[in-house]
Structure formats: structure tokens, C-alpha cells
């Protein structure tokens, strides 16, 4: 198992980054919050979870050990795999997710991608005691309302980023702008138009 990777970021993709560690490139899937903090050409250290499947070996990376441990707890819940776990932590910050679990806010959890009523109830049931017993809640600072916490659904941002890349933009150039412009209400066409306007102003 790879505990962490320390190396130079060489590429930023929609859901992943490439990290060069002694001339070996690793593709690491990361939440959008981590994506926005990484810059091509800079050194980073990512705590990694290795997901082994019959057809692939995938790495999931986090900037802090607390976020990594929270991800492990999240995917320990029945029905939550690494891809869904990453989607959840891309839609809401770890701090805010912990806040929803501790407060038992199942309605707030249902606003996250891939989470229905039963899944939300299961998350609270299986994670609340674990978080409290391990003292993890003390490392986070939950706050705000769910409408302000939940970011763009993964599908919306992916479609907009892919459309912009087809126009010649790079993923690392447009992804931070997409996250900044999205306010939780736009559909793909409207968001694309607003991001293009924002990119035009920056040039």
C-alpha cells in the first residue's frame, strides 16, 4: 500500500493530477478542493488510498491526514465506494461534511451527489459515533448552511470543463474559474457562458 506520494505536479485533469516521484508518474484522483490548491510545477505531498479492482489500480489523494482518515471512514459505509466518496468530498468540504454528520442533518446530506434518504440515514448511523469517539470532529470547524456549502454537482462542472477544453483551454486554467463562478443554481449552458465571460475579463 502507498501511504503517501511526495513529488512534482505535472498535470491537472478534471478529477485527477499527475505527480512525478523520481521520474515515475502517478495518476491520483483528488477532490476539487485539493485540485484547486495544486499547481503544475510545484511540489506536493498527498496521503493516498489505493483502490485495487480487477481491471485497475487507482490512487485517491488528500492534502491532510485528517481528510484522508475521513475518506477512509466514509468509504467504510455500506454502499459508498471510493468514486462516490470522492464525489461527496468534492461537493462539500470535510469540515462541512463532519458538521452534517454530527448534527444528524440527513436532509442536508441528501443534497450531496449520489446520496438518497436511506444513504443519508446510513451515513449518520455509521459515522456519527466513529467521528465522535475518535475526536475527529475537533479537528474540523463546521459551519454555514447546506445551500451555501454544497458546490456544483460533479456532472455540471465536468461538462463545462470538457466544453472549455474543446475550445482550447487547459483544465488547470478553467477549473478554478468554474468553481468560483458556480453558485449552485446554474445549468451547464448558463454556467459555460458565465465562465467564458470571466475568462475573457482575465485576459
N, C-alpha and C positions, 0 to 999 in steps of 0.2 A: 504493500500500500504506500502511495506517495503522500506524505504528511503535508508538505508544502513545497512550493516552487519559488525560487528567487532568480530573477533574470530580467532581460530587457523586453519590453513590449514591442513587437514588430508590426502587428496588425490589429485593428479594431474592427470587428464584424458586428452584425446586428445583435447577436446574443452571446458572442464569444470574443476572446482575444487570443492572439498567438504570443507565447512567451519563449524567448530564446534563452535556454540554460546551457551554457558551454557548447554552443553550436548545435543543440538539439531543440527543435521547435515543438512546443506543446500547445495544443488547442484546448483552451479552458473556457467552459461555459460560466458566465458570471451574471449576477443581477444587474439591472440597468443602473442602479445606484453605484455599483462598482465600476461599470463601464465608463460612466461619466467622469470618474476620478483618475482613470488611467490614460496616459498619453504615450503615443508612439515615440520610441527612442529613450524613454525613461525606465529606470529600474523599478521593479515592484516585487513584493513578496505576497503570494497568495496561499492561504491554507486550503488544501484541496481534499475533496471527497472523490474516490474512484468508483465509478459505477460500471460493473462488468456485466455485459449481456452476451448472448450467443453470437451476435453479429457486430458488436462494437465494444470498445473500452472508452468511456467518457470521463473527463475530469470536470468537476464543478469547483469554482474557486471563490474565496471570500477574503476580505482585507483584514478582518479581525477574528480572533479565536472565538469570541462570543457569538458572532454571526455564524461562524462555522458550526458551533455546537447547537445553535438554534435550528439550523438547517437539518442537522442530524436528527434532532428531536421531531422536527416537522415531518420528515420522510419516514419516521418510525410509525406514524399513524396509518392505520389500515386504509388503503385506497389512495395514499399520497406517495407518488413516485418522485424521483429527482426532477423530472421535467416540470411537473405540476408545482413542486416545492419552489423551484427557481422562478416560475411564473408568479407565484404568490409574493415572493420577496422582491420581485421586480415591480409589482403593482403597489407595494406598501413597504415602508421601511421596517427593519426588525424592531425598532423601538415601538412603532405604532402597532405592529402585529402582536407583540407581547402585551400591549395595553388592551387590545381587544380580547385576548385570551384571559387575562387576569380579571377583566371586568365582566367576562361571560357574554360579550356582545355578539351573539350569533347573527343578528340582522346585519351588523357591520361586516362580519366575516363573509356573509353571502354576497356581498358586493365585490368580493375578490374573484378573479378568473378561475373557473372550474370548481367553485365551491357552492353547493346547494345547501338546503336546510339540514339534511342529515349529516352531510360532511362537516358543516359548521358546528353542529352539536357534538360530533365525534371529536373534533379538534379541541374544543373546550374541555370535554370529558377526559381526554387522554393527556392533554398537555398542561392544564392548569396546575395540577398537583406537582408535576415534574418541575415546572418552572419555579414554583414557589419553594419546593424542597431543596432545589439546587441553588437558590438565591439568585437566579439569572435575572429576575425582574429588577433587582437592584442595580444592574449594570446598564439598564435602559431608562430612557426618560420619555415614557408615552405621554401623548397629549394631542389636543386638537379634535376635530370632528371627522367622522368617516368620510363625508363628502369632500373634505379638504385633503384627506390622507391618501385616498386611492388614486393612483396615477392612471395613465392610459392603459386600456386592455392591450395585451400583448399583440393581438391581431392588428389593431389600428396603427400602432407605431411601426410594426413590421411592414405593413403595406405602404405606409408613407415613406419610410426609409428606402424600401426597394424601388419605389417610383422615382425618388430623387436620385438614387444611384443609376437608374436607367437614363436619367438626364445628364449624367456625367459627374455628379457629386460623389464624394467619398463617404463611407459610413461614419468615419471619425469626424468628418466636417458637419454632418447634418444631425446625427443622433442627439447631441446636447441641445440643439435648437428645437428639435421635435419635442423633447421633454419640457423645455421651457415654455413653448407656445401652447401646449395642450392644457386645457383647463377642466377636462373631464366631461365635456359635452359635445365636442365636435365629431362629426363623421369624417371619413377619410378625405372626400373631396374638399371640404371646408378647411380641414387641418392642413392639407397639402398646399392650398392656396395661401394660407397664413404663413406657413413655414417658408414658402418661396419668397413672400414679401419680406420676411425677416432676414432671409439670406441676402436679398437684394440690397437691403439697407446696410448690411455689414460689409459690402464690397466697395 
